[in-house]
C-alpha cells in the first residue's frame, strides 16, 4: 500500500493536467456545440509523461475491483489509447482496442456511435478479439456524452462478452454521460475525477471539481484529504 505522501503527489500530477485548461468549441453528438479541452492523459497534449501514467495506474487500484476475475481488458484507440493501454498492462491483462476503421477479420463487431466531437452517422467502432464468455474490464480515458462507452458496451455484449466493470479517469459532468450510460446499458461507471467548466471573460477553462478515491481505507483517505480543500476529495467512484 502506498503512503499518503506518494498518493498526494500522484493527485497533484493529475490535477495539474486536468485543471485550468483552455477549451475550444466543437460540434458533436446531436449537433450540439461542446467545450473541448485536451490534456496529456486524454490527448497526449502535451506528451504523456511516465510519471503521470504511473500516477493514474496507482490511483486506479482504489477503483478497479474485478481485475482478478477479468479475462480481457478492452478500450478504444482514439486519443486516450496510450493511457488505456498503460492501465490495462498494469493489471497484466490481455488487451484489445476498438478501432475506428474495419479490419475485415472474422468475428469483428461494428457499432455506430456519436460523442462530444463526432456527430451521428459519421463514425463506427470495430471491435475484435471478444469471445463468448470473456469477462471484460472496460477502461477509457474520459466519459463526456457517454456515446463512445455506450457503443463499446454494446459491442462487447453483442460479441458475447460479460462486462465486469467500466472505469474512466475523467468525467465531464456537464454532459451527463454517467446518466446516459446508465439509461442505455444499466451499468454504473466508476470515475477517478470530475470536471466542469469555468468561464472567465471570453475564455472558458476546465475546472477540476473533485477527486474520487474509491475504496481507499478511511485513515489513509483522511490523511490525503487533509492536503486539499474541504470536499475536494471524496470516497467512492463518483456514483
Phi, psi and omega in degrees: 000133180286153178276171185298320182298320179294319181292318179300317178296321178298316179299317183294325177297315181288320178303315181297332182280326188263336191264136174074026179272130178295143182256163168222159187275137175225151177259128185218221187313129179071012182074010181285157173262125181244154173266114185251137175225135178272153171223169177293328182288315186268338187222358184061035175234102356290176181306142182291120180274148181304322183293330177288317176299316178299322179296317178299313182298320179299309185286337177297336182298337179275354182247312186280115188250350188242023179295333181288334179260344178292144177252349185205140173256138183230136172219200176222156197273006181291204194306329183271014187302325183295311183288328176299313180296319178299316181298312183293325176297324182295340176262006176058039181256143165303146186217148177220149180245132171293140183250164178264358177228147184283152172258337184079008181290149178302137178085002180295134179256137176234138183220130175288153178207164172219149180213203186299329183232013176231123179277161178305141177085359184259344186206157171226159167251148181235121187240129177241161169092003178265130178242150178308131180093349175301136178258114198250132168258115177266129179232135174221164181283328192204144166243127179240277176274348182086356187299315181294315182290327175297314179296318180295321177298313178301320181296315180297314182294322181291337177274358178095009178283157177247122184273117178283313177192162177236130181229134169232158178285303184253155175223118177272097192293336183293343184256003169061029182298323180301312181293320181293322176295317179298315181296322185280329189235343185079008184258137176266124182275153172253134178229152181271327183209160180233136177238160173221195181244148177230126183261128178230099184065233181271358184247145176247140182233156171287146177229119178281112186280315186198159178243134180259138184241020170053235183259025179305135178303143185305314181298319178293318179300316180300320180292318179292313184299332180296342181274357185229165180301153179303135178085348181290324179259133181222141170287165184089183184236036176085009183297000000 
